[in-house]
Amino acid sequence: MANHKSAEKRDRQSKLRRERNVAAKSAIRTKVKAVVASIDAKNKEQSVQGLKAAAPALAKAASKGLIHKKNASRKISRLTRKVNALQG
């Protein structure tokens, strides 16, 4: 356990940030899974709507440092390719 005042503060901040990060990552995973599920169900409209929600969420997470920039880019690219293949 932290003994100094500054270390106690860092501990509090770490816990808050961890909770925020866990919630944000969970929300992103939920959005991505919704897109994948709609692609598997061959639902064109729902997959496009899901992609419109998931892509900005991934980009925002990358800009905040929650996930790596290239990781977000890769996920967006792969989802977009799958949705476009469903369209065509």
Backbone bond lengths (Angstrom), bond angles and torsions (degrees), N, CA, C in turn:
res aa  C-N    CA-C-N  psi(-1)  N-CA   C-N-CA  omega(-1)  CA-C   N-CA-C  phi
1 M - - - 1.454 - - 1.525 108.89 -
2 A 1.318 115.37 149.49 1.460 120.82 -177.84 1.526 110.46 -69.20
3 N 1.350 115.47 140.53 1.456 120.93 -179.16 1.517 113.37 -107.36
4 H 1.327 116.80 -27.10 1.464 120.07 -178.20 1.520 110.30 -97.66
5 K 1.318 114.23 155.67 1.459 120.48 -177.92 1.533 110.83 -58.43
6 S 1.323 116.54 -44.08 1.469 120.48 -178.63 1.532 111.13 -66.82
7 A 1.322 116.57 -36.57 1.462 120.25 179.30 1.522 110.82 -69.13
8 E 1.322 116.60 -34.95 1.471 120.07 176.57 1.518 110.76 -65.08
9 K 1.328 115.75 -40.15 1.461 120.29 178.45 1.530 110.22 -64.90
10 R 1.322 117.32 -43.78 1.465 121.00 178.53 1.528 109.98 -60.04
11 D 1.331 116.34 -37.90 1.459 120.92 178.86 1.527 110.65 -63.79
12 R 1.326 116.29 -44.40 1.469 120.30 178.12 1.531 110.84 -62.40
13 Q 1.316 115.88 -45.25 1.463 120.12 -178.83 1.528 111.20 -63.83
14 S 1.309 115.99 -40.33 1.460 120.52 -179.26 1.527 110.89 -62.07
15 K 1.326 116.12 -42.45 1.463 120.19 -179.94 1.524 111.37 -64.04
16 L 1.338 116.41 -43.66 1.463 120.18 179.24 1.523 111.29 -63.62
17 R 1.320 115.87 -44.27 1.470 119.98 -179.58 1.518 111.47 -65.08
18 R 1.327 115.87 -39.34 1.459 119.60 179.50 1.523 110.59 -62.25
19 E 1.335 117.00 -45.08 1.467 120.61 178.54 1.519 111.13 -60.40
20 R 1.333 116.02 -43.68 1.462 120.91 -180.00 1.522 110.93 -63.87
21 N 1.342 116.51 -42.60 1.460 120.75 -178.99 1.520 111.81 -67.43
22 V 1.313 116.72 -41.29 1.466 120.75 179.54 1.527 109.84 -62.45
23 A 1.320 116.83 -43.94 1.468 120.67 179.83 1.522 111.34 -64.69
24 A 1.325 116.96 -42.03 1.463 120.85 -178.90 1.527 111.24 -66.53
25 K 1.321 116.75 -43.03 1.461 119.88 179.11 1.522 111.14 -64.97
26 S 1.322 116.27 -37.93 1.456 120.66 178.28 1.525 110.50 -63.69
27 A 1.314 116.55 -42.15 1.471 120.81 179.29 1.525 110.72 -62.91
28 I 1.316 116.45 -40.56 1.469 120.48 179.05 1.525 110.31 -64.95
29 R 1.332 116.30 -46.01 1.464 119.64 179.59 1.524 110.99 -60.18
30 T 1.323 117.13 -38.50 1.457 121.35 179.24 1.531 110.53 -63.13
31 K 1.334 116.63 -43.42 1.462 120.64 179.94 1.522 111.45 -65.49
32 V 1.323 116.62 -41.52 1.462 120.23 179.88 1.531 110.22 -66.38
33 K 1.327 117.01 -41.79 1.465 120.49 178.82 1.520 111.56 -63.46
34 A 1.330 117.07 -34.85 1.460 120.42 177.93 1.524 110.59 -64.50
35 V 1.323 116.56 -40.53 1.467 120.18 178.35 1.525 110.30 -64.90
36 V 1.321 116.51 -46.20 1.462 120.78 -178.98 1.534 110.55 -62.66
37 A 1.313 116.76 -40.21 1.466 120.55 179.33 1.527 110.81 -64.38
38 S 1.325 117.32 -41.01 1.468 119.70 179.96 1.527 110.99 -70.41
39 I 1.331 117.37 -31.15 1.464 120.34 175.68 1.528 109.61 -67.78
40 D 1.327 116.57 -43.70 1.466 120.68 178.79 1.529 111.58 -62.90
41 A 1.334 115.48 -32.94 1.462 120.24 179.24 1.529 111.47 -83.52
42 K 1.338 116.91 -0.71 1.464 124.04 179.88 1.530 112.19 59.30
43 N 1.325 115.41 35.19 1.461 121.65 178.27 1.531 108.15 -95.45
44 K 1.343 115.95 101.30 1.463 120.61 -173.79 1.520 112.74 -64.42
45 E 1.315 116.69 -49.79 1.466 120.65 -175.50 1.527 111.89 -63.17
46 Q 1.308 115.83 -44.55 1.459 120.16 -177.91 1.532 111.18 -67.91
47 S 1.332 116.86 -35.56 1.455 119.23 179.65 1.528 111.02 -69.34
48 V 1.326 117.61 -37.05 1.472 120.56 177.23 1.528 110.27 -65.75
49 Q 1.324 116.87 -44.01 1.468 121.12 179.01 1.530 110.40 -63.69
50 G 1.312 116.37 -41.18 1.460 120.17 179.18 1.514 112.01 -64.98
51 L 1.338 116.00 -38.83 1.466 120.06 178.16 1.520 110.71 -65.53
52 K 1.323 116.72 -37.62 1.474 120.42 178.35 1.529 111.33 -64.38
53 A 1.308 117.47 -25.43 1.467 120.88 177.39 1.530 111.41 -88.54
54 A 1.331 116.40 -37.48 1.469 120.36 -174.39 1.526 112.89 -75.86
55 A 1.324 117.57 -40.08 1.475 120.46 -175.79 1.527 112.46 -61.06
56 P 1.334 119.83 -49.59 1.465 118.49 177.70 1.527 113.15 -64.70
57 A 1.320 116.81 -33.13 1.463 119.78 179.15 1.529 110.26 -65.18
58 L 1.333 116.42 -41.62 1.463 120.27 177.37 1.524 110.98 -65.85
59 A 1.320 116.75 -42.10 1.467 120.69 -179.95 1.524 111.09 -64.05
60 K 1.314 116.27 -40.31 1.468 120.41 179.54 1.528 110.49 -66.50
61 A 1.329 116.24 -41.09 1.462 120.01 178.80 1.528 110.21 -61.99
62 A 1.321 116.47 -37.96 1.466 120.09 178.74 1.524 110.72 -68.09
63 S 1.317 116.88 -40.09 1.465 119.57 -179.01 1.523 111.63 -67.94
64 K 1.317 117.01 -28.22 1.463 121.43 178.60 1.528 112.22 -85.08
65 G 1.344 116.77 -7.91 1.453 120.34 -179.67 1.518 113.23 85.51
66 L 1.302 117.15 12.33 1.463 121.17 -179.38 1.523 110.52 -71.69
67 I 1.329 116.15 -41.55 1.460 122.21 173.04 1.523 106.96 -130.15
68 H 1.302 116.81 162.65 1.460 120.63 -178.36 1.529 110.26 -69.83
69 K 1.315 115.72 147.39 1.463 122.21 -177.56 1.526 111.72 -57.82
70 K 1.329 116.57 -43.86 1.467 119.69 -178.59 1.524 112.06 -72.62
71 N 1.321 116.76 -29.00 1.457 121.17 175.43 1.529 109.53 -63.83
72 A 1.323 116.44 -46.38 1.463 120.79 179.03 1.519 110.51 -63.53
73 S 1.317 116.56 -43.98 1.457 121.63 -179.78 1.525 110.93 -60.43
74 R 1.329 116.17 -43.20 1.463 121.19 179.87 1.524 111.48 -63.66
75 K 1.332 116.19 -44.06 1.466 119.74 -179.94 1.525 111.49 -64.23
76 I 1.340 116.82 -43.71 1.461 121.17 178.75 1.522 110.26 -61.53
77 S 1.323 116.27 -44.20 1.461 121.37 -179.06 1.527 111.60 -61.73
78 R 1.300 116.44 -46.04 1.467 120.37 -177.82 1.523 111.48 -66.74
79 L 1.330 116.20 -42.03 1.464 119.02 177.89 1.524 110.97 -63.89
80 T 1.330 116.21 -42.22 1.469 120.73 -179.56 1.521 110.75 -62.43
81 R 1.333 116.39 -42.85 1.472 119.66 178.84 1.529 111.25 -61.31
82 K 1.334 116.32 -41.64 1.473 119.74 -179.52 1.525 111.19 -66.50
83 V 1.333 116.49 -41.24 1.464 120.44 179.46 1.530 110.14 -66.23
84 N 1.336 116.74 -42.04 1.464 120.34 179.32 1.517 111.66 -65.18
85 A 1.337 117.59 -36.53 1.455 121.17 177.88 1.522 110.17 -65.29
86 L 1.306 116.37 -34.26 1.466 121.29 178.20 1.532 109.94 -69.24
87 Q 1.318 117.20 -34.91 1.467 122.19 -179.70 1.535 110.89 -68.99
88 G 1.332 115.75 -45.45 1.448 120.84 -171.96 1.480 113.77 -80.32
